[in-house]
Amino acid sequence: MSATSRQTPRPRDGVRALTGYHSPQVDVPVRLNTNESPYPPPDDFLAAWLGALRTTPMHRYPDRATSALRERLGGHLGQPPERLLCANGSNEVLQALLLAYGGASRRALVFEPTYALHSHIARITGTEVVEGGRRADFTVDVDHALGLVAAHEPSLVFLCSPNNPTGGVEPRATVDALLDATDAIVVVDEAYGELAESSCIDLVDDERPLVVTRTYSKVWSMAALRLGFGAAPPWLIADLEKVILPYHLSAPVQLAGTLALDFAAEMKDRVGRLVEERARVSAALRAIDGVRVFPSGANFVLVRIETGAGEPTAPGDRGHATWQGLLERGVLVRDFSRREHLTDCLRVTIGTPDENDRFLDALDAVLAGTRAHEVIA
Ligand SMILES: *Cc1c(COP(=O)(O)O)cnc(C)c1O
């Protein structure tokens, strides 16, 4: 082939249509945009981990079955190790689910707005995405869900509890109703499960096709390490293991996940602090005129900016202008203002008390500025 007729290789159609994952990584003093823990892991944990690394045979592949980690984690969760799959972040568990049970001519049901990676990974694997909706308060309507299941016969149904980015906790009855109505795999993404008042992890048994995913990224302060897991019946775990690459979970990550469980009390204490701050920040936001606050069971709060900046020229302008104003004051939150269903919404991660104060002060200043502008206009 002559050089002039060469074409740049193109990925398959489904991949070409994708837009990738966009969350700006900007260097600012107060970073409240990606729901990480504001607290680094305990020093004693780091010391124990670094010590253990020194005696780890790095010339050998890691334990492929991640046995020690699953044993300890199972003890911590009250689940037998056969019901656990550990992976590089819970995103890898979601990917394994879609690789094994999704694919061409199969469907995954999601309820928008929700965590974008569910539909994104589905599309990567060639799985058709069926988009259900939510009520105005962002809860899932069970009858609507059952109707979609009957009409589309999905292979997988994704719930997210607490739901990212809206914060609401799904009642266990919704999960039970779905499991009763369909043979589809019901996935409950509990990336923020430890921060909520109820969880579905104890609904996992040996038979029903229920998968609950969790992560060390958020409450366990280990986002940099990439560790997550899924709890599911052993037959389902065996299917996921078929599509996971051998030796996928590095020895340092397996060690970190195991040793972190020795510090469960410290982690519980951090969760307690975040839950307290969530209540304080939510109350402060509720006291601001023109800001709607959605109830959250996670380490973030979704708000809608309902007034300010005169008449907006396009939907989402108010939210976006507020996001911009916060950024100019050194506070980065997540901008969903122009996302469908989330017009004028911003998602704010709960940080340290000091970071939260700086956010609240910045928001006051931004909104005061736009109100002054309204008076002049
Ligand atoms: C952050 C997040 C994840 C990603 O978790 P990793 O373990 O870091 O891959 C999964 N699901 C939801 C809903 C999240 O918000």
The ligand as a Tripos MOL2 file, in Angstrom:
@<TRIPOS>MOLECULE
LIG
   15    15     1     0     0
SMALL
NO_CHARGES

@<TRIPOS>ATOM
      1 C1        -16.0670    6.1330   42.7470 C.3       1 LIG1
      2 C2        -17.0900    5.1560   42.2910 C.ar      1 LIG1
      3 C3        -16.7170    3.9030   41.8310 C.ar      1 LIG1
      4 C4        -15.2930    3.6200   41.4860 C.3       1 LIG1
      5 O1        -14.6640    2.9210   42.3540 O.3       1 LIG1
      6 P1        -13.1910    2.3720   42.1140 P.3       1 LIG1
      7 O2        -13.1840    1.3140   43.1300 O.co2     1 LIG1
      8 O3        -12.2710    3.5000   42.4050 O.co2     1 LIG1
      9 O4        -13.0750    1.8450   40.7300 O.co2     1 LIG1
     10 C5        -17.6840    2.9770   41.5360 C.ar      1 LIG1
     11 N1        -18.9820    3.2870   41.6390 N.ar      1 LIG1
     12 C6        -19.3870    4.5030   42.0400 C.ar      1 LIG1
     13 C7        -20.8270    4.8030   42.1320 C.3       1 LIG1
     14 C8        -18.4470    5.4720   42.3660 C.ar      1 LIG1
     15 O5        -18.8560    6.6890   42.7150 O.3       1 LIG1
@<TRIPOS>BOND
     1     1     2 1
     2     2     3 ar
     3     2    14 ar
     4     3     4 1
     5     3    10 ar
     6     4     5 1
     7     5     6 1
     8     6     7 2
     9     6     8 1
    10     6     9 1
    11    10    11 ar
    12    11    12 ar
    13    12    13 1
    14    12    14 ar
    15    14    15 1
@<TRIPOS>SUBSTRUCTURE
     1 LIG1         1 GROUP 0 **** ****
